[in-house]
Amino acid sequence: MSGHDPYTYVTATIGNGRTRLDVSFHTAKLDVHAFVVGNRRPCLDLSSEEALVSITTTGCGQPVTEQDVALARKIFNAAARYLADCERLHAAQQTDALTALEPDAA
């Protein structure tokens, strides 16, 4: 695998009676789906061929709480920031690539 190949990295750490899972998606080959289960529970899935992360409300089938709404806002704001950063960096990289192709003006 070269440094540019897409991949998903999943680790599990068990210590002090707790399990921690870390999932890192390093790929544009990511599926993202939002849906509602049983007209009661919103769900957000991020998945690649190697891993699936599901985010849903606190109580399975219980009413959506203020904390659930606050978390959804945090996810939305983080996704908006991610989009803005991707757009900004992509535009800068495109400009740099075009500048590199231009002959010297001197």
C-alpha positions in Angstrom: 0.0 0.0 0.0 1.4 3.4 -1.0 1.0 6.5 1.2 -2.0 7.6 -0.9 -4.0 4.4 -1.0 -7.3 4.7 0.9 -7.6 2.6 4.1 -9.6 2.3 7.3 -7.7 1.8 10.6 -9.5 0.2 13.5 -8.0 -0.5 16.9 -9.4 -1.9 20.1 -7.8 -1.2 23.5 -8.9 -2.9 26.6 -7.7 -1.6 30.0 -9.1 -0.9 33.4 -12.2 -2.9 32.6 -13.1 -0.5 29.7 -12.9 -1.1 25.9 -12.1 1.7 23.6 -12.5 1.5 19.8 -10.8 3.9 17.5 -11.8 4.1 13.8 -10.0 6.3 11.3 -11.2 6.6 7.8 -8.5 7.7 5.4 -10.5 7.4 2.2 -12.9 9.2 0.0 -14.6 5.8 -0.5 -16.8 6.4 2.5 -20.6 6.0 2.5 -22.6 8.3 4.8 -26.3 7.7 5.4 -28.8 9.4 7.7 -32.1 7.7 8.3 -34.8 7.2 10.9 -35.5 3.8 12.5 -39.1 3.1 13.2 -40.0 6.8 12.9 -38.6 7.2 16.4 -34.8 7.1 16.3 -32.5 9.1 13.9 -29.3 7.3 12.9 -26.1 8.4 11.1 -23.9 5.8 9.5 -20.4 6.2 8.3 -19.0 3.1 6.5 -16.2 1.8 4.4 -15.6 -1.7 3.2 -13.6 -2.3 6.4 -15.7 -0.6 9.1 -19.1 0.8 10.1 -19.7 3.6 12.7 -23.3 4.2 13.7 -24.4 7.2 15.7 -27.9 7.3 17.1 -29.9 8.8 20.0 -29.3 7.9 23.6 -32.4 5.8 24.3 -33.2 3.0 21.9 -36.8 4.0 20.9 -37.0 6.5 23.7 -37.8 10.2 23.1 -35.0 12.3 21.5 -33.4 14.3 24.3 -31.9 17.8 24.5 -28.5 16.1 24.7 -29.2 14.2 21.5 -30.1 17.5 19.8 -26.9 19.1 21.1 -24.8 16.2 19.9 -26.4 16.4 16.4 -25.6 20.1 16.3 -21.9 19.4 17.2 -21.7 16.8 14.4 -23.3 19.2 12.0 -20.9 22.0 12.9 -17.9 19.7 12.7 -19.0 18.4 9.3 -19.5 22.0 8.1 -16.0 22.9 9.2 -14.6 19.8 7.6 -16.3 20.8 4.3 -15.0 24.3 4.5 -11.4 23.1 5.2 -11.6 20.6 2.3 -12.9 23.3 -0.1 -10.3 25.8 1.0 -7.4 23.3 0.7 -8.6 21.9 -2.6 -8.8 25.4 -4.1 -5.4 26.3 -2.8 -3.9 23.1 -4.2 -5.5 23.7 -7.6 -4.1 27.2 -7.6 -0.6 25.9 -6.6 -0.8 23.3 -9.4 -1.7 25.9 -12.0 1.0 28.3 -10.8 3.6 25.5 -11.1 2.6 24.9 -14.7 3.1 28.6 -15.7 6.3 29.6 -17.4 8.5 32.1 -15.5 7.6 35.6 -16.3 11.3 36.7 -16.1 
